[in-house]
Amino acid sequence: MLSPVLAGLRILITRPKGDGADEWAVAFAERGAVPVLFPTLAIVPPQSWQPVDDAVARLDSYDWLVLTSQNAVAYFSSRLPGSRFPAAMRAKIAAVGDATAAAIAQAGGKVALVPTDMRQEGLAEAMTSAPAAARVLFPVAAEGRMLLVQALRAAGAGVDVVTAYRTEAKGDLAAPPPFDAAVFASPSALRAFVAALGTIPLDGKIIAVLGPTTAEEAHARGLAPLVAAAPSVDALADAISRSLALPVQGGSHVVS
């Protein structure tokens, strides 16, 4: 969907390679923007695979398998026989977001639940109908959000959390190519950018983020980001498009 407003706009995409960066590049390019891939994080395996392998060995004991990112799907499924979800897997699979659901399908899994609100908050609400004593397996990134875990445990579910992958700040970041706008999908991506380059490269640029936690990180750095109205690249592109025609005051500007 070509957007005259974004035509020629150089958008710096800071997502890690393999974490949806290519899909974001396509989405922005379809709107006429010029995507500039500039990952500030690297995705790496956990320090030990043993907890994941132990969980895989007892996979049939779980009622739900929760996957909240494409990376969680890729790293967890890599430890399954043949790197594929079992055809007759007992556990139902819940996914956050259409991209995560598509990655699960590509690995042979059948998704039973994708919340309309594509965040952990939405999944927590959608899973309230699960039996109180349900057993849930939740492969996550090291130091990932625990909101869903807390909500499910408060409802009486037994939740096993295993680290499936880690993110590391790239230590070799050079100055980015010329850009007009920078997008950040996580607080860690923004922290890595600022740790390596400071905030000066962002002066005078449009800064757009996904979600309130990344917005809070931006505020802590003295930045005034646009905040997408929904956790998707389309909402992010819409926010940037509309902001170009709107005066932006200090603080966060949420564009719906």
N, C-alpha and C positions, 0 to 999 in steps of 0.2 A: 504494500500500500504506500505509494509514493507520497511524500510530504514535502510540498514546496518550501515549508519553513525550515526543514532540516537539510535541504539540498546543499551539498558541499560542506556541511558542518563536520568538522573533524572531532570524533568522539573517542576519547581514551577509555578503553575497556580494561579494567584492572583485575578481572577474574582470573584465577589460575587456569593454566592449560588443562583441558579435560574436565573442567567444571562448568561447562555450558558457555564458555567464552566464544566458541565458534558459532553456536546458535545465536548468541547475542549479536555477533558481528553480522550475521545474515539478516537478522531482524532490523538492525539499524540501516544496513545497506539497502534493504527493500524500501525504506522510507527516504532514500536519497542521500543519507549521511555517509561519511567516509569513516569506517571503523578503523581504529588504531589499537592493535592488540598490545597490551603492556602489562603482563601479569606481575603482580607484586608479591605473590605467594607461590610456593611450590607444594604440591600434594605428594606426600610420602607415606609409606606403609607404617603401621604401628611399630613400636619398639619390640613387641613380641606378638606373634600370631596365636599363642597358646589359648588365650581367652576366647578368641573367635573360633578356633578349631574345636575347642571344648563345646561351645554353643552349637556349632554345626553338628557335632556328634549326637547331641540331644535335641535336635531340631523338632522331632516328632512330639516332644513333650510340651511344645508351646501352642497357645491358641492364636496368637497374633505375632507377626513379624512386622516391625515398623521401620520404614526407610524414608528418610527425609531429604535425601540429596542424591544426585547422580553418582557422586563419589562413593557414598555409602553402598549403593547398588553394586558398583564396579568392584570395590575392594571386598565386600562381603561375598559376592557371588564367585569371586576368584578362588575362594576356599571351598566351594561346593564341588562335588564330583563332576568333572567335565565343565566346570565353571557355569553350570546351568541350575536353575531352580528345579527341584524334583517335580515331575508331572503330577504326582499324587501327594503333594505336600499337605500335611494336616493343618498347619498354621495358615490362617488368612493373612494376606499382605495388605497393609495400609501404607499409602504413599502421600507425601506432601508435594503437590504440584504435578502438572501434566508431564513435564519433562522427566521427572523421577519415575512416574508411572510408565512412560514410554521406554525408559531404560530397563525397567523390570520386565516388561513384555519382551524386549529384545533378548533378555537372558532366560526366556522361557517361563517367567512367572506370570501368575494370574492375579491381578490387583482387585481386591474386594472393596476397597474404600479409598476415595480421594476427596478430601473435604473441599467445599466451595471456598472457604477461607484458607488460602494456600500457605498457612503458617502452622507452627506447632499449636498455637492457640486454637485454630480451626480444627485440627485433628483431635485435640483434647476434648473439644465439645462434641465432635462427631462420634467419638469412641465411648461416650458416656453410656451407650446402650449395651456395651460389652458386659458380660457377667462379672460380678464384683470380684470373684476369685480367679479371673482370667490370668493366664501366664503370658507375659509379653516379652519378646526379645527385641532389644533396641540397639542396633549397631550405630555408633556415632563417631564423630571426629573427636579427637582428644580436646578436652576443655569445651565441648559443644554445649549448646543450651540444654538445660534440664527441666524446662517448664513442663513439658509433656510427661516426663517421668514423675515429677512431683504431683501433677494432677491425677495421673493414673493410680499412683500409690495411695493418694488421699481417698480415692474411690474404692480402694480395697484390692486392686490388682497387684500381682507379683511381677515386678519388672526387673529383668536382667539387662544391664548396660555393658556393652563391650566396645572397646576402641577399635574401629575398623581402619582408620587412617588418621594422619596428622597433617596440619598445615605448618609450613615454615616460611618465615620471611626470606625473600631472596636477598642475599647479601651483595649482589653484584649489579644493583640497579644503576644504570647510567641515566643521564638526563633524557627525558622522554622526547619523542619526535614532536613537532609542532601539533598542537591540538587546541580546540575551542571549548570543549566540555569534557569533564572526567566523570565516570560513573563508578560507584563503589557498591558492592553487594554485601559487604560485611565489615564490621569494625576492624578486624584483623587486616584486611586488605588496605584500609585507610591508614592504620597504624604503620604498616610496613612501608607504605609510600612516604609518610612523613618522617619516619625514622631514617630513611635513606636519603631523602631529598629536601626535607623541610616543607613548609607550606608556600614558599615563594613561587614555585612553579604553578601553583593554583591561583595566584593573584590575577584577578580580572577574568577568570574562567568560570563557566557554569559548572557547578558541582551538584551532581544528582545521586541520591542514595536510595537503597531499598530498606525500608523499615525504621522504626524509632530507635533501635539500639545503635545502628550505624549513624543515624542523625545525632544522637547524643555524643558519639565519638567525635563527629565533625565539630559540634559545638565546643567540646573540650579543647579542640585545636584552634578555636577562634574562627571557624568557618561557618558560613551561612548556606546550608545545602537546600536544594529542592528535595522533597520527599515524595516518592511515588505513592499514589493513592492505593495501590495494590502491589503485592510482591511479585511482579512480573516485568519482563523486559518491555512489553507493550505499554504498561502503565508508566514505566520509566521514560520511554520515548515520548509518550503523550505529555508527560510533565515537562520535558525539555521543550517540546514544540510549543506548548501553551505559554511557558515562561518567557519565550522570546517576544511575545506580544503583550506581556503583563509586567507592570513595575513590581520589582521584588524588594521588600523592606528587609530590615535586619531579622535575624533568626531564621527559622525554617519556614519554607513555603510549601505547603502541601497542595498539590494540584490534582483535582479529581477529574 
